[in-house]
Amino acid sequence: MGSKFYAGHCKHFEVQLFSKRKILLAGIEPSAQGLISTFLITMGWTCTAAATQETAHIALQREPFDAVLIDLGASAAKAEQAILKTKQIRPSLADRMLVICSGSVEREMRELIERHDLIPVFQEGLLQHLWVTLQDLVAPSRSHEITPRGAQIARMIFDSRQSPPAAGIRGLASGVRQIAYQYKQATIDVAFSCAEGPGRMLLAGQVLDGEKKSKNDDLSVLLVDGSGTLARTVTNQFGEFQMEFEPTDDLSLEIRLGERSWVSLPLGKMNCSRKLRPSLRSAGN
């Protein structure tokens, strides 16, 4: 995992430049954790190891860190909880979160990395990759070169509760609330109605992206709130999607428009009014 690099190249780095840097190692397998800790301590970093998410969060509450290295494990849901909790405790680490990845990353985990702007370091050649990444992460000029890669906020251009339909917006069915968003060349049209289950709602939408033309299929669509991902689906060949959900506060849709290109649609708090009826049945997959 990089022991040859560790043995033969440590002497070539200027350790003194990073003598006061601190990193948290969270949930990393013991043998790998030992190798990483030994390497980074030799390079002038201070390492704190946490075997579980709970102990990692305690460490984050007690002291600041310059970076955190996390092994996401096999569960995307648990990994997302750890990422959200880390950002909540230490917002300053939002763009300083490194994650260990294998050569082939499953779709849900890849999306998690993109949405939260995590920095992957790969198991093959781990020490080399980790060191180069850390050097770039703490470089004085980095703050002037950061390019946003996480979800960008779309602009709301229409809400049926506030104004009549605008030109180009599809007509409303009875009892449906419609919201439209614009992001660059993409227009995302979303409609809501009551589902059959008590307190549940139906969401149906369509991505219309002039740049993609007819290639708006298989785009990941996630419904999220502050606690994580509530539901997920993908668009069909027409860019349409549909899901059923239970309303919570601070809902958002996150849609993957391209590689490392995510757009966030703030929905706010949704309520199922008695005036709404379940009339969305044709859109979606």
C-alpha positions as semicolon CSV with decimal commas, in nm:
position;residue;x (nm);y (nm);z (nm)
1;M;0,000;0,000;0,000
2;G;0,293;0,233;-0,044
3;S;0,553;0,105;0,204
4;K;0,830;0,133;-0,058
5;F;0,743;0,497;-0,106
6;Y;0,747;0,550;0,270
7;A;1,085;0,377;0,314
8;G;1,265;0,536;0,022
9;H;1,131;0,890;-0,021
10;C;1,048;1,047;0,316
11;K;1,385;1,221;0,334
12;H;1,308;1,422;0,020
13;F;1,023;1,625;0,173
14;E;1,053;1,947;0,366
15;V;0,901;1,835;0,692
16;Q;0,937;2,166;0,870
17;L;0,682;2,337;0,646
18;F;0,401;2,124;0,788
19;S;0,524;2,067;1,145
20;K;0,205;2,190;1,313
21;R;-0,058;2,034;1,090
22;K;-0,317;1,804;1,250
23;I;-0,523;1,532;1,089
24;L;-0,799;1,304;1,218
25;L;-0,797;0,944;1,094
26;A;-1,154;0,811;1,120
27;G;-1,270;0,451;1,087
28;I;-0,954;0,326;0,916
29;E;-0,854;-0,040;0,944
30;P;-0,585;-0,080;1,218
31;S;-0,294;-0,196;1,002
32;A;-0,352;0,079;0,745
33;Q;-0,404;0,332;1,024
34;G;-0,068;0,241;1,176
35;L;0,115;0,279;0,847
36;I;-0,052;0,612;0,768
37;S;0,010;0,748;1,119
38;T;0,378;0,652;1,115
39;F;0,425;0,811;0,774
40;L;0,247;1,137;0,857
41;I;0,416;1,175;1,196
42;T;0,750;1,134;1,020
43;M;0,642;1,407;0,781
44;G;0,565;1,646;1,066
45;W;0,191;1,601;1,110
46;T;0,008;1,525;1,434
47;C;-0,237;1,235;1,400
48;T;-0,542;1,149;1,607
49;A;-0,703;0,811;1,539
50;A;-1,070;0,730;1,595
51;A;-1,195;0,376;1,540
52;T;-1,566;0,464;1,516
53;Q;-1,788;0,750;1,405
54;E;-1,878;0,824;1,766
55;T;-1,518;0,861;1,882
56;A;-1,438;1,066;1,572
57;H;-1,715;1,312;1,658
58;I;-1,587;1,341;2,015
59;A;-1,239;1,420;1,884
60;L;-1,381;1,683;1,646
61;Q;-1,562;1,853;1,935
62;R;-1,250;1,861;2,149
63;E;-0,995;2,005;1,906
64;P;-0,959;2,158;1,557
65;F;-0,798;1,974;1,267
66;D;-0,648;2,080;0,936
67;A;-0,794;1,777;0,759
68;V;-0,980;1,452;0,821
69;L;-0,918;1,119;0,646
70;I;-1,217;0,886;0,650
71;D;-1,272;0,528;0,540
72;L;-1,631;0,542;0,413
73;G;-1,687;0,168;0,450
74;A;-1,949;-0,023;0,253
75;S;-2,268;0,163;0,349
76;A;-2,338;0,489;0,165
77;A;-2,614;0,575;0,414
78;K;-2,384;0,542;0,717
79;A;-2,106;0,725;0,533
80;E;-2,339;1,016;0,458
81;Q;-2,437;1,040;0,825
82;A;-2,069;1,060;0,920
83;I;-2,001;1,329;0,658
84;L;-2,300;1,542;0,762
85;K;-2,212;1,514;1,132
86;T;-1,851;1,612;1,064
87;K;-1,963;1,919;0,869
88;Q;-2,204;2,010;1,146
89;I;-1,937;1,992;1,416
90;R;-1,654;2,146;1,211
91;P;-1,782;2,352;0,913
92;S;-1,423;2,457;0,842
93;L;-1,351;2,098;0,733
94;A;-1,617;2,102;0,459
95;D;-1,354;2,118;0,183
96;R;-1,082;1,932;0,378
97;M;-1,241;1,589;0,400
98;L;-1,036;1,311;0,240
99;V;-1,184;0,965;0,183
100;I;-1,013;0,636;0,107
101;C;-1,148;0,474;-0,212
102;S;-1,089;0,152;-0,400
103;G;-1,020;0,153;-0,773
104;S;-1,386;0,088;-0,855
105;V;-1,634;0,304;-0,665
106;E;-2,002;0,208;-0,666
107;R;-2,252;0,458;-0,799
108;E;-2,403;0,566;-0,465
109;M;-2,062;0,615;-0,307
110;R;-1,932;0,808;-0,610
111;E;-2,235;1,034;-0,593
112;L;-2,176;1,089;-0,221
113;I;-1,817;1,195;-0,290
114;E;-1,930;1,438;-0,562
115;R;-2,224;1,589;-0,376
116;H;-2,026;1,662;-0,061
117;D;-1,710;1,764;-0,250
118;L;-1,501;1,500;-0,077
119;I;-1,141;1,446;-0,183
120;P;-1,069;1,083;-0,282
121;V;-0,736;0,915;-0,214
122;F;-0,701;0,570;-0,363
123;Q;-0,580;0,254;-0,189
124;E;-0,331;0,181;-0,465
125;G;-0,032;0,404;-0,394
126;L;-0,213;0,541;-0,090
127;L;0,081;0,714;0,081
128;Q;0,198;0,890;-0,234
129;H;-0,151;1,007;-0,320
130;L;-0,228;1,109;0,038
131;W;0,087;1,317;0,073
132;V;0,046;1,498;-0,260
133;T;-0,318;1,570;-0,174
134;L;-0,232;1,705;0,171
135;Q;0,040;1,928;0,028
136;D;-0,211;2,078;-0,214
137;L;-0,476;2,103;0,057
138;V;-0,268;2,319;0,290
139;A;-0,083;2,519;0,024
140;P;-0,106;2,897;0,096
141;S;-0,235;2,969;-0,256
142;R;-0,512;2,709;-0,242
143;S;-0,777;2,949;-0,115
144;H;-0,740;3,151;-0,434
145;E;-0,769;2,850;-0,663
146;I;-1,064;2,656;-0,526
147;T;-1,325;2,573;-0,787
148;P;-1,667;2,480;-0,647
149;R;-1,743;2,115;-0,726
150;G;-2,033;2,037;-0,493
151;A;-2,398;2,099;-0,565
152;Q;-2,472;2,445;-0,706
153;I;-2,800;2,618;-0,622
154;A;-3,056;2,649;-0,901
155;R;-3,265;2,967;-0,936
156;M;-3,639;2,939;-0,887
157;I;-3,819;3,094;-1,186
158;F;-4,178;2,992;-1,117
159;D;-4,400;2,881;-0,827
160;S;-4,768;2,819;-0,898
161;R;-4,859;2,936;-0,548
162;Q;-4,716;3,279;-0,616
163;S;-4,777;3,359;-0,983
164;P;-4,960;3,240;-1,298
165;P;-4,777;3,005;-1,537
166;A;-4,490;3,164;-1,730
167;A;-4,434;3,116;-2,102
168;G;-4,284;2,776;-2,173
169;I;-4,398;2,618;-1,844
170;R;-4,621;2,312;-1,880
171;G;-4,983;2,355;-1,773
172;L;-5,102;2,246;-1,430
173;A;-5,333;1,960;-1,347
174;S;-5,600;2,032;-1,089
175;G;-5,469;2,038;-0,731
176;V;-5,099;2,028;-0,823
177;R;-4,832;2,269;-0,706
178;Q;-4,562;2,334;-0,965
179;I;-4,217;2,486;-0,923
180;A;-3,962;2,549;-1,200
181;Y;-3,589;2,612;-1,163
182;Q;-3,317;2,734;-1,395
183;Y;-2,948;2,637;-1,385
184;K;-2,733;2,742;-1,681
185;Q;-2,904;2,585;-1,986
186;A;-3,111;2,340;-1,780
187;T;-3,471;2,392;-1,671
188;I;-3,609;2,157;-1,406
189;D;-3,988;2,141;-1,377
190;V;-4,123;1,984;-1,054
191;A;-4,483;1,919;-0,946
192;F;-4,630;1,796;-0,617
193;S;-4,958;1,635;-0,517
194;C;-5,094;1,424;-0,231
195;A;-5,025;1,053;-0,238
196;E;-5,275;0,789;-0,128
197;G;-5,096;0,725;0,202
198;P;-5,175;0,963;0,492
199;G;-4,939;1,260;0,495
200;R;-4,739;1,138;0,196
201;M;-4,677;1,327;-0,127
202;L;-4,595;1,251;-0,488
203;L;-4,320;1,439;-0,666
204;A;-4,286;1,430;-1,045
205;G;-4,046;1,630;-1,256
206;Q;-3,851;1,666;-1,575
207;V;-3,501;1,784;-1,662
208;L;-3,489;1,985;-1,986
209;D;-3,128;2,060;-2,071
210;G;-3,059;2,224;-2,406
211;E;-2,690;2,132;-2,390
212;K;-2,767;1,762;-2,349
213;K;-3,049;1,763;-2,607
214;S;-3,191;1,410;-2,592
215;K;-2,937;1,275;-2,340
216;N;-3,127;1,351;-2,022
217;D;-3,179;0,987;-1,922
218;D;-3,021;0,802;-1,629
219;L;-2,953;1,121;-1,433
220;S;-2,945;1,057;-1,059
221;V;-3,214;1,243;-0,862
222;L;-3,197;1,253;-0,481
223;L;-3,444;1,392;-0,228
224;V;-3,251;1,510;0,077
225;D;-3,289;1,701;0,401
226;G;-3,052;1,786;0,685
227;S;-3,044;1,424;0,801
228;G;-2,937;1,271;0,470
229;T;-3,088;1,113;0,159
230;L;-3,458;1,028;0,188
231;A;-3,524;0,887;-0,159
232;R;-3,347;0,838;-0,490
233;T;-3,434;0,760;-0,849
234;V;-3,306;0,824;-1,203
235;T;-3,456;1,003;-1,502
236;N;-3,609;0,812;-1,792
237;Q;-3,537;0,870;-2,161
238;F;-3,741;1,191;-2,152
239;G;-3,560;1,333;-1,848
240;E;-3,864;1,256;-1,628
241;F;-3,858;1,127;-1,273
242;Q;-4,102;1,050;-0,993
243;M;-4,089;0,956;-0,626
244;E;-4,314;0,932;-0,323
245;F;-4,209;1,075;0,013
246;E;-4,315;1,190;0,357
247;P;-4,270;1,570;0,392
248;T;-4,004;1,702;0,632
249;D;-3,847;2,042;0,688
250;D;-3,580;2,185;0,456
251;L;-3,626;1,946;0,166
252;S;-3,409;1,974;-0,144
253;L;-3,367;1,786;-0,470
254;E;-3,014;1,717;-0,590
255;I;-2,971;1,620;-0,955
256;R;-2,653;1,501;-1,123
257;L;-2,632;1,684;-1,455
258;G;-2,283;1,556;-1,538
259;E;-1,956;1,434;-1,391
260;R;-1,900;1,625;-1,064
261;S;-2,185;1,853;-1,174
262;W;-2,474;1,860;-0,927
263;V;-2,755;2,111;-0,896
264;S;-2,956;2,163;-0,577
265;L;-3,324;2,266;-0,587
266;P;-3,436;2,403;-0,247
267;L;-3,795;2,296;-0,181
268;G;-3,834;2,415;0,176
269;K;-4,117;2,273;0,384
270;M;-4,381;2,080;0,193
271;N;-4,732;2,017;0,325
272;C;-5,003;1,802;0,172
273;S;-5,304;2,033;0,154
274;R;-5,648;1,871;0,150
275;K;-5,712;2,067;-0,167
276;L;-5,446;1,862;-0,341
277;R;-5,536;1,522;-0,480
278;P;-5,311;1,244;-0,616
279;S;-5,320;1,340;-0,984
280;L;-4,962;1,265;-1,091
281;R;-4,949;0,923;-1,246
282;S;-4,788;0,951;-1,590
283;A;-4,450;1,115;-1,530
284;G;-4,146;0,919;-1,410
285;N;-3,978;0,593;-1,489
